[in-house]
Amino acid sequence: NQVLEMFDHAYSNYMEHAYPADELMPLTCRGRVRGQEPSRGDVDDALGKFSLTLIDTLDTLVVLNKTKEFEEAVQKVIKDVNLDNDVVVSVFETNIRVLGGLLGGHSVAVMLKEKGEYMQWYNGELLHMAKELGYKLLPAFNTTSGLPFPRVNLKFGVRHPEARTGTETDTCTACAGTLILEFAALSRFTGTSIFEEYARKALDFIWEKRQRSSNLVGVTINIHTGDWVRKDSGVGAGIDSYYEYLLKAYVLLGDDSFLERFNTHYDAIMRYISQPPLLLDVHIHKPMLNARTWMDSLLAFFPGLQVLKGDIRPAIETHEMLYQVIKKHNFLPEAFTTDFRVHWAQHPLRPEFAESTYFLYKATGDPYYLEVGKTLIENLNKYARVPCGFAAMKDVRTGSHEDRMDSFFLAEMFKYLYLLFADKEDMIFDIEDYIFTTEAHLLPLWLSTTNQTISKRNTSTEYTELDDSNFDWTCPNTQILFPNDPMFAQSIREPLKNVVDKSCPRGISRAEESLGNGPKPPLRARDFMASNPEHLEILKKMGVSLIHLKDGRVQLVQHAVQAASSLDAEDGLRFMQEMIELSSQQQKEQQLPPRAVQIVSHPFFGRVVLTAGPAQFGMDLSKHKAGTRGFVATIKPYNGCSEITNPEAVKEKIALMQRGQCMFAEKARNIQKAGAIGGIVIDDNEGSSSDTAPLFQMAGDGKNTDDITIPMLFLFNKEGNIILDAIREYEAVEVLLSDKAKDRATIFKGKMIPNYILDSNLEVENMDQKLPENDSHKPASEEAPSESQGSGAVSEEPKGGAESSAVGDPDPLSPASADSASVSMADQDPHAPGPTEAGAPEPACTAGDSQPQEQNTQTEANSKAHWDNEVQPMESILADWNEDIEAFEMMEKDEL
């Protein structure tokens, strides 16, 4: 009854003060007419002077058992609404709100007519309007790819001189991939197959353009070329309903290919994006790297989709996390950080969380979700209700309002809240006979067998075979999976009930600790030793597990649900927070760009340049422009963790050693004592490369490292093997350690240069005189400029770390007080958030409001040198390094 009263308040005020305008402005009690109010940018593209809110609300009236009001509303739409307006509208918004609203209204109108009491006069008028609108949207699909233009003029189409649109090149994935339900329903209702065919073609194109190695899609795509414009991927804004419509298209249309595509994407989502309870954006090409440190509120729909898919546990976890954010801020901010601070403070009364709440209640029968629904109702009435309706929140922190009440508030919010509390007898029809569109419009399931479009299965694409019995759970029978046992969901929620309030606990100061105040954790991050079995057992008890990454590091991940108790889970959170703070502290202290290792001896003569990781100790190569030059020598023992036994071979040379078993600083001290003039640490993880792994800095051991005066650099396994292979082939190999690659004149200053080098056509100009002014050498498919590769500091050798998410190299021999997880985070511009590539997924909790500055370092083709073990003629060798020469010419400042 309370939901009904709230709906009446919103709907009656729209009809009284705004109709026939598209939306109600609840603070000024008037309608929002496009062109008569100051432009709000893209937000206004939903408005088309077609009484948007009324059309969007049609089937909500029937769900709420307001059949009389529904009949009156349909008559108004038929009589008053004009779809032939000279207005440029969003294809996506017009499809889900207006076309979907007309089709949903038609669906329930037919249902009511068949019942024999209402709508006896109805003769498909709403369907005729839907078909008219469908034809007005079709010009947007006039592209070579089949992806629609993002906007269309209702009167003039796209390319008409008066259309004022059609010049766009990009669209979001959701914009092009959220058409199939409405367009297929229109085709099935009318028998006109063209609508479904166009929507299928757009979906097919997106599927073909997915990133094949990760099976993820980006946020924005070029509608003409199919190139990804924004290459970050998540389940929130820009992509959300694309995934939703793949699964729901299978449900509505019965086409197995849609389910196979969804399952392939879902496997990738759970592999890369899902970091329970968080859902964090990643890069499609490097899915182990997080793209940003915040989440947007649109991802709140995803737990509901997981319920439909049958994957309940992560749905409960994410939903509970979102609920804790709501309890902290009263509403879900448009965006919030991984430590649950407000990123964007607006809240336009979005319904996605209510949607997921409804689906979770239907799946579990847990009355807890009824309490969640009551909280939503109370907050709406307490903070958003105004005399003329409900006003969006301009800032959830201050409670200030914005003069807007979007149509989706009436279309979705009240529908889901009513269904949450309604009993079966409260409904005048069976809601299970319908599927919800992304705008919560109702489409009948019987469409799957009506006017089926003959379409060949896309046999050109092989679907990934996924060993996941979870896929058998799609569209689950709740009585089998979840026998309405409230304890099922409660057992999953319990460890997360304080995830927001206690996600960033205040660290206990040493003074407090010495006085014995506060709880004493079983293990402090600074005391952790990866080689200590007792420490590993404590981590397991706290729900912290170790994952071995492909690049050789060990990732610490905490799952609160795996902790022995809720108290242990809190200890685990505290431990992870401390580990991340240690990482963050070291990254703040010093961020260094990559360095260069240049092979200058025969037959390379400076043409091979390897990207190297810097050290936070020893000689600062940026202050010694000449660098350090010398022949390389392999030390004994190769790990460099004890006194060097072959000092005569190392003296006055650059020592090569293997990563592992002790601190970087300890290695440096040992080779310096043996007389080495520099050191190169080579990664022991087979196949690691700067091509694919983010660079990191070698940090100190927590002690004073002023005694280390030689330069130290780090090479991944692939780059290190180039030097090792050269030693095996030529024995005497000379290298130059520097802050950036040097030109030939600098390298050979005062030395004789071989004639064939002077005469070759591979002349290298002085880089100070000839450097590109921009990155025009990068192919168009490369990452956007906003994507920079982070350089996390790694202080200890053996591979361990912390992730909540965090990755690092904790030392088995030394306390982890010097540990620094290989994590890089960036301050984001809230209006133009750029992805941040880091050495690990972004942490779920950060200390304070400040984050380390993003480093603008790019690993270029110069690290892609390959070495052939076979003896080759000089001409062949020189040709092999041609690409490296081009990259070499492009180097400037800190870019390698």
ABEGO torsion letter per residue (X at the ends): XAAAAAAAAAAAAAAAAAOABABBBAAAGBBBBBGABBBAEAAAAABAGAGAAAAAAAAAAAAAGBAAAAAAAAAAAAAABBAABBBBBBAAAAAAAAAAAAAAAAAAAAAAAAAGABGAABAGAAAAAAAAAAAAAAAAABBAAGBBBABBBAAAEAABAAAGBGABABBBAAAAABAAAAAAAAAAAAGBAAAAAAAAAAAAAAAAABBAAAGBBBABBBAAAGBBABABBBABBGAAAAAAAAAAAAAAAGBAAAAAAAAAAAAAAAAAABBOABBBBBBAABAABBABABBBAAAAAAAAAAAAAGBAAAAAAAAAAAAAAAAAAGBBBABBBAAGBBABABBAGBAAAAAAAAAAAAAAGBAAAAAAAAAAAAAAAAAABBAAEBBBBABAAAGBBBBBBBAAAAAAAAAAAAAAABBAAABABBAAABBBBAAGBBBBAAAAABGBBBBBBBAABBBBBBBBAAAAABGBBAAAABBGBAAAAAAAAAAAAAAAAAABBBBBBAAAAAAGBEBBBABBAAABBAABAAAAAAAAAAGBBBBBBAAGBBBBBBBAAABABAAAAAAAAAAAAAAAAAAAAAAAABBBBBBBBBBABOAAGGABBBBBBBBABEBBAAABAAEBBBBBBBBOBAAGABBBABAAAABGBBBBBBBEGBBAAAAAAAAAAAGBABBBBBBABBGBBAAABBBBBBBBAGBBAAABABBBBBBBAAAAAAAAAAAAAAGBBBBBBBABBBBAAAAABGBBBBAAAAABAABBBBAAABBBABAAABBAABBBAABBBBBBBBABABBBBBBOBBBBBBBAABBAAABBBBBBBBBBBAABBBBBBBABBBBABBBEABBBBBBBBBBBAAAABBBBABBBBAAAAAAAAAAAAAAAAABBEABX
